[in-house]
């Protein structure tokens, strides 16, 4: 299961380097895969850097609270302590997620994962028009082309997972939301979840 998740993520990063106007046959997918691996490595480094910065912020707030003296400073001491604890909690949460990423990089270099990523990217690219029509049919007042590129690709990938790779719809939806959590924002995550749920209902 873990290897398929990494393959999906690499496929998503590959899709992000293509143009909707370029036919799939004209793309060098092996080159895109190597670029996707590089992007994933950069994502790991950035996530670890964010964790380190948050820990430094937490430490600074705690130091500031120790420097404040006197009874009249008590509210400021509490405020600094609270900010420090909040930053520390955020940093630990980020670090927990970041520590998983180097393992993903190791998995990403396995042949099974690379083949899965290539197959998924190729499937989306070759069937892009069909996938887009199906997704447009459940968009409710929006067009797929109006969405940010990363959200479009997450939706296309999830639809291809269900259609081509036999992934259970609930699993494909959950995986898409996880990808949105990492690469999109709250609004994109909610939209992706809603569109996929309507797509699943329409197909049943």
DACORLIN-V148448 format. One record per residue. PHI is phi in radians with two decimals (NA if undefined). Layout:
phi=PHI
phi=PHI
This chain:
phi=NA
phi=-1.08
phi=-1.13
phi=-1.18
phi=-1.11
phi=-1.16
phi=-1.05
phi=-1.08
phi=-1.12
phi=-1.11
phi=-1.06
phi=-1.07
phi=-1.16
phi=-1.14
phi=-1.06
phi=-1.14
phi=-1.73
phi=-1.87
phi=-1.96
phi=-1.09
phi=-1.60
phi=-1.69
phi=-1.06
phi=-1.03
phi=-1.13
phi=-1.57
phi=-1.74
phi=-1.61
phi=-1.16
phi=-1.09
phi=-1.14
phi=-1.11
phi=-1.13
phi=-1.10
phi=-1.17
phi=-1.11
phi=-1.08
phi=-1.13
phi=-1.11
phi=-1.10
phi=-1.07
phi=-1.12
phi=-1.08
phi=-1.07
phi=-1.08
phi=-1.14
phi=-1.11
phi=-1.17
phi=-1.11
phi=-1.11
phi=-1.10
phi=-1.10
phi=-1.12
phi=-1.12
phi=-1.16
phi=-1.12
phi=-1.05
phi=-1.06
phi=-1.09
phi=-1.13
phi=-1.10
phi=-1.18
phi=-1.13
phi=-1.05
phi=-1.18
phi=-1.27
phi=-1.35
phi=-1.33
phi=-2.30
phi=1.72
phi=-1.11
phi=-1.22
phi=-1.58
phi=-0.96
phi=-1.04
phi=-1.21
phi=-1.06
phi=-1.05
phi=-1.09
phi=-1.13
phi=-1.08
phi=-1.10
phi=-1.10
phi=-1.12
phi=-1.15
phi=-1.09
phi=-1.11
phi=-1.13
phi=-1.09
phi=-1.09
phi=-1.12
phi=-1.14
phi=-1.11
phi=-1.11
phi=-1.15
phi=-1.04
phi=-1.20
phi=-1.18
phi=-1.14
phi=-1.32
phi=-1.17
phi=-1.02
phi=-1.14
phi=-1.09
phi=-1.10
phi=-1.10
phi=-1.10
phi=-1.11
phi=-1.57
phi=-1.37
phi=-1.06
phi=-1.07
phi=-1.20
phi=-1.06
phi=-1.12
phi=-1.11
phi=-1.15
phi=-1.08
phi=-1.08
phi=-1.22
phi=-1.09
phi=-1.09
phi=-1.08
phi=-1.13
phi=-1.14
phi=-1.28
phi=-1.98
phi=-1.00
phi=-1.12
phi=-1.12
phi=-1.08
phi=-1.10
phi=-1.10
phi=-1.12
phi=-1.21
phi=-1.02
phi=-1.14
phi=-2.12
phi=-1.36
phi=0.97
phi=1.55
phi=-2.08
phi=-2.01
phi=-0.99
phi=-1.15
phi=-1.47
phi=-1.44
phi=-1.01
phi=-0.96
phi=-1.10
phi=-1.19
phi=-1.04
phi=-1.20
phi=-1.10
phi=-1.12
phi=-1.06
phi=-1.11
phi=-1.13
phi=-1.12
phi=-1.18
phi=-1.01
phi=-1.24
phi=-1.29
phi=-1.71
phi=-1.83
phi=1.14
phi=-1.23
phi=-0.97
phi=-0.92
phi=-1.11
phi=-1.17
phi=-1.06
phi=-1.14
phi=-1.10
phi=-1.12
phi=-1.12
phi=-1.13
phi=-1.11
phi=-1.12
phi=-1.13
phi=-1.07
phi=-1.50
phi=-2.04
phi=-1.96
phi=-2.30
phi=-1.04
phi=-1.11
phi=-1.11
phi=-1.12
phi=-1.14
phi=-1.12
phi=-1.06
phi=-1.05
phi=-1.15
phi=-1.10
phi=-1.19
phi=-1.14
phi=-1.20
phi=-1.10
phi=-1.15
phi=-1.11
phi=-1.14
phi=-1.45
phi=-1.60
